[in-house]
Amino acid sequence: MGIAWLTLIDLYQYHLKKDQRYMESFFQDAVAATHRDINLMLRVARYYDESKISSKAIPYWQEVLRRLPDNEPVRARLQELNALP
């Protein structure tokens, strides 16, 4: 199920160029529908990072690290953001 949502994210973000408000609403629906699928959480975190909205990226990065505590790239990103719990 998560792959379909990830494909839609790419479609909306890169091909249809949906605005930030649309994407945020879509992310909320996708995260809820997939029961917080880890790959989707990573994608949302990256979206906010790419959009330079670290305040919204941090909770997603933190959730990923909570669930995958050995994920060094995520830990490093949180360190860069000074947001390790």
C-alpha positions in Angstrom: 0.0 0.0 0.0 2.9 2.4 0.8 4.3 2.1 -2.7 1.1 3.5 -4.3 1.2 6.5 -1.9 4.9 7.1 -2.7 4.1 7.0 -6.4 1.4 9.5 -6.0 3.7 11.8 -4.0 6.1 11.8 -6.9 3.3 12.5 -9.4 1.9 15.3 -7.4 5.2 16.9 -6.4 7.3 16.6 -9.5 4.9 16.2 -12.4 1.8 18.1 -11.4 3.7 20.6 -9.3 1.1 20.7 -6.5 1.6 23.5 -4.0 2.8 23.0 -0.4 -0.6 23.3 1.1 -1.9 20.5 -1.1 1.1 18.3 -0.4 0.8 18.8 3.3 -2.9 17.7 3.3 -2.0 14.8 1.0 0.8 13.7 3.4 -1.6 13.7 6.4 -4.0 11.5 4.5 -1.2 9.2 3.3 0.4 8.8 6.7 -2.9 8.0 8.3 -3.9 5.5 5.6 -0.7 3.6 5.7 -0.6 3.5 9.5 2.6 5.5 9.5 4.5 3.4 6.9 8.2 4.0 7.5 9.1 4.6 3.9 6.3 7.2 3.7 7.6 8.8 6.9 11.1 9.1 5.3 9.6 10.6 2.1 7.7 13.2 4.0 10.8 14.1 6.1 12.8 14.5 2.9 10.0 16.6 1.3 10.1 19.1 4.2 13.9 19.1 4.2 14.0 19.8 0.4 11.4 22.6 1.0 13.6 24.1 3.8 10.9 23.5 6.4 13.0 21.8 9.1 10.4 22.4 11.8 8.0 20.1 10.0 10.7 17.6 8.9 12.1 17.0 12.4 9.1 15.1 13.9 9.2 12.7 10.9 12.9 12.2 11.2 12.5 11.6 14.9 9.8 9.1 14.4 11.9 7.2 11.8 14.9 7.2 14.2 12.6 6.0 17.1 11.5 3.0 14.9 14.9 2.4 13.3 17.4 3.4 16.0 20.4 2.1 14.0 19.7 4.4 11.0 22.9 6.5 10.9 21.9 8.8 8.0 18.7 9.8 9.9 20.6 10.2 13.1 23.2 12.4 11.3 20.4 14.5 9.8 18.9 15.1 13.2 22.3 16.1 14.5 22.6 18.6 11.7 19.3 20.0 12.7 20.2 20.0 16.4 17.1 17.9 17.0 18.1 14.7 18.7 15.7 13.8 21.5 
